[in-house]
């Protein structure tokens, strides 16, 4: 008999793979939680399930953003129409100060006896996704994550190149062209640390910061600035994870994100890549960074990456409960220049959360193994 220590990679290997959305059987007798956002794809999965008869005995919980009211209003009728074939629809207004309590109260009613919870992350911003996901993870439910890609994401290549040309022509120390471009969002409302497991956080050690950037330069710089201010994060203690798109025609965005965020001089050892679709990749990268820094510092994450990358970050944080997250809320999203059209739809059946929690919490424990197995 051999004693084997279970590490994070072992845990990730036990988690399911993402697959194509299977259709109507997915959500029957479930509660579906999604954000009533402003993108074309916002109601895509709910509409598909409705058309296939998949909303029978199913309730919808739609979360309204505090921003982009007029943009969101254009999509809300699609949810209302789809909900005609469901067991009902409820709306929850996002208010930062009370959202956790409001969400808990609503889920206590909708999932009072357990059942299936489906979280549609297609258009959930990070500051909505993390509270929703951790609330569901701590409940005894059957948990499924669904996701609709967009057909096109802004900025388009030609508009990014126009801004990049202006940025390269700047001579100031801090390049302002990318900040002023308002790619994806405009302005900054709030930056704050979100630690779902406060009792595990250690604030007396130096902090290593991992950034997962997108084109919203202002939001990311605000998070890194706050982390530096509070924890004294040095330049050599910041690691970067660049999202790798699933399709070759979008790979130009990797180099564009690097240039947008001024990463040309970041050493190779602190620059990583991870799929924007396969959620395990970002979790595995984070674990490598954690393993290389665990004796010297605590870890904090500022993620503005893809929806599925947020999922990987959340699962990693459940494994390493001492890790904290930085969240930022913009004053406004660039509603008309965020994404366009609808792409492939995906699902991830995480199964009973009781089993999922046991799997995640097995990291660092030991198991017996027969020689040769």
N, C-alpha and C positions, 0 to 999 in steps of 0.2 A: 504494500500500500504506500502511495506517495501522498504527501500533503501539498496541495496546490493553492496558492493565493489567487483569489479572483480579482483581476484588475478591471479598469474601465473598458478596455478593448474587449475583454470577455463579455462584459455586460452589453456593450453595443452590438456584439455579434449575436446575442440572443434576441435582440429587438427585431420586429418585422420590417420588411422592405415596403417601400412605397409602390403602389400598383395603380393601374388605370381605374377610374371610377367605374364601379360595377353596375350601378343603376338603382332601380326602384327598391330592391330589397334592403338597401343600405340603411335607410332612415325610418322604416316603419316602426311605429310605437316608440319613437325617440323624441328627444328635445334637441332641436338644432339651434345653435347659438352662432350668430354672424353679425357683422357690422354692415349697417345700411350706408355704404360708402357711395362715392361719386363716380366710380369707374364703370365702364361697360360690363365688366365681368362680375360686378358686385352681386347681382341676383342670378348669375348663370347656373349655379348648382341647384339652387332652390327651384328655379324654373324647370330645369331638367327633371328633377325628382317629381315635381308636380305633374309634368306631362306624362311621366311614366307610372303614375299612380303611387309614388313612393312617399307621399305625405299623409297617407291615411293613418289616423290616430296619432299623428305627430304634431307637436307644438313648436312654434317658432319664437325665439327670443331675439329681437333685432336691437342692436345697440346703435344709438344715434351719436355721431360725432358732434363736438361743440363747435367745430369749424365747418366752413363750406356748406352752409345751410341751403343756399339756392342750388348748388350742384347736387347735393344729396337728394333734394326734393324731386329731381328728375328721375331718380332710380326708385324711389319709394313706391310708386304705383305698381311697379313690377313685382315687388314683394307682396303687396296687398292682394294683387290678382292671383299670384301663385298660392297664397295662403287660403284661398277659397276652398281648396281641396284638402286642407289640413284640419287639425283639431283646434286651431286658433293661433292668433299671433299676438305677441306682447312687445311693447317698446320700452326700452330702458335708456334714459338720457345719461350720457357720460358727464359726471361732475367729479373732478379730480379729488376733492376733499372727502367725498362720501361714496366713491364708486365701489370700493371693496365691500362696504356694508350694504349698499344697494344691491349689488350683484349677489351677495350671499343670501339676502332675504328673498330675492326672486328665485334663485336656484333651490333654496330650501323648500319652496312651494312646488316648483316644477319637478324636482327630483327627490321628493320626500320619501319615496319608496325605492330609490335607486333607479334601475333601468338603463337605457342607452342614452348617452350624450354625444352629439356630433358637433364638433366645432369647425366652422367654415372659416379658415384663416385667409381666404382669398384677398380680402381688402381690410384686414385688421392691422392697424398700426401697432407698433411695439407696445405703446403705453396702454393699449387695450388688451392685446394678446396675453401678455404675461400675467396680469391679474386673473383673467378668465381661465387660462390653462392651469395655473397653480390651484385655483379654486376647484376645478374639476378633478385634478390629480389627487387631491386630498379627500375626495368623496368616493364612495363605493358604487361605481357605475361601470358600464361597458363604454369604453372611450374610443371614438373614431375621429380622425382629423381628415378633412377634405380641403382641396385646394384647386382653384381654377387659375391657370396661367392667363396672361394677357397675350394678345397677338403681337403688339408692339409696345415697347416701353420708351418713355421720354427720359432724357433728351434723345432726339434722333441724331444720327451720326453727323449730318451736315450742320445742325445747329450747335452741337457740341464743338465741332471743329472751328466754327466761327468764334465762339467764346474762347477756345484754347488759343487761337491766333492772337486775340487781344491780350490774353494772360501772358503769353510769351513775350509780348512787346513791352510789358510793364517793367519798370526799373526799380520800383519800391521794394523794400524788404519783405513786406507782406502783400502777396498778390490778392487783389480785390475782385478781379474780373469774374472768377468762379462764384464768389459769395454774392455778387450783385446779379448773377444770372438767374437766381431763384429757381434752379432746377429742383423739381419735385415739391419744394415747400418754400414759404416766404416768412421771414421773421422768426422770432423765438419767443415763446411764451414762458416756458419753465424748464429747468433742468434739475433732476433730483435722483438720489440713489434709491433703488428699489431692491430691498433685501428680503426675500420671502422667508428666510430662516435667520432672523435677527440674532437668536441666541447663539448661533454658531460663528458669528462674525467677530474677527479679531482686528482691532483698529490700531494696535500699538506697534505693528511691524510695518516695514516699507511695503509699498503696493506696486505690483506689476499690472499694467493696464493693457487689455487686448481690445483693439478696435476693429470692427467689421464695418467698413465704410460703404457709402453709396455716393450719390451726387449732391447730397444735401450737406455742403461744406459747413455752413453756419451751425447746424445742429450738432455735428460731430465735434467741431472745434469748441463748442460750448461745453460739451461733456468732458473732453480732454482737459479743457481749462479748469473746470470745476474739480476734477480729480487731482490735478496738479496743485491747485489752491489748498485743498483740504488734506491731501495725503502726500504732497511733495513728490509726485511721480516724475522721475527724471526722463529726459529724452531717450536714454538707453534702456529704459524700463517699459517702453511702449512697443507692443507687437501688433502687426497688422495682418488681417485675414481678408484676402480679396476674393470676391465671389466669382466662380467660373460658370457662365451660362451653359445650359444643356444643349444649345444648338450652336453650330459653327458660325452662323451669320451674325450672332450677337457677341462673339468673342472679342471684338474690338472694344467692348465696354470694359474689359479687364484693365487694359492699358489706360483707357480714358479715366477710370476711377483712380488709378495710381497717380496720374498727372493732376487730376482735379484736386486731390488731397495732398499734393506736394510730396510724394513718397519716393522721388528719384534717388535720394541719398540714403534711404533706409537700408541697412545691411541685409544681405540675403538671409542671414540667420534669424532675422526678426520679421520676415515677410513670407506669408504663406498663401496657399490657394485652397479653396473648398467649394464644392458644387453648390449652386443656388437651389438645387432641387433635391439632391440626396442628403437628407438631414443628418445622417451619421457622420459625414465627412467633417463638418465644422465641429461636431462634438469630439471627434478623434483628434483634430488639430488642437483644440482647446486643452485636451488632456495631455498632449505632448508638451504644451507650454507650461501647464500646471506642474507636470512632473519635473521639468527642468528648473523651475523656480520655487518649488514648494518649501525648500529649506531656508530660503532667503527672504521671501516676501509673501504677502497674501495676494489674491488675484481678484481683479475687478474687470468687468466687461462692458464695453459701449458698443452696442450692435445696432446698426441701421441697415442690415443686410436684407436678404429675401425672407419671405414668410417661413419657408421651410428651414432656413438657417436659424431663425428665431426659435423654432421648435427644437432644433439640435442644441441650442444654447440653454433652453429651459431644462431639457433632460440632463445636460451636463451639470447644471446648477443643482438639480435634485441629488445627483451623485456626490458632488462636492458642495456641501451645504454652507461652507464658509465663504463661498464666492458671492460677490455682490454684483448688481447690475446698475448701469446708469441709463436713465431714460430721459428723453427730451420731447417736448411738445411744441410744435410750431404755432405761430399765430394763424397761419393759413396754409393749406396744401394747394399746390398748383393744379387745381381740379381739372382744368381743360387740357393740361399738358403733363399728365401723369402716366397714363397708359391708354391704349386704344384696342378695341376688339377683344375677342375671346380666343383662348388657346386650349390646350389639352387640360382635362380634368383628372385629378389624382385623389387617391384615398390611402389612408394608413390606419389599419385596424390595430389599435394598441391593446385591445382586449380588456379584461377586468382590471380596474385600477388596483385592486388588492394584489393581484399577481404582478402587475407592472411595478408597483412600489417595492415589492419583495425583490424583484429582479434588480432594480436600480440600487436598492439598499444593500445588495449582496457584495457590492464593490468593497474590497478591503477585507472581506471575510475569507475563510479557508474551507476547502472541500477535500474529500478523499478521492484519490484516483488510482485505479489499478495500473501497474507498470505496462507500458505498451499501448495504452489507450489515450 
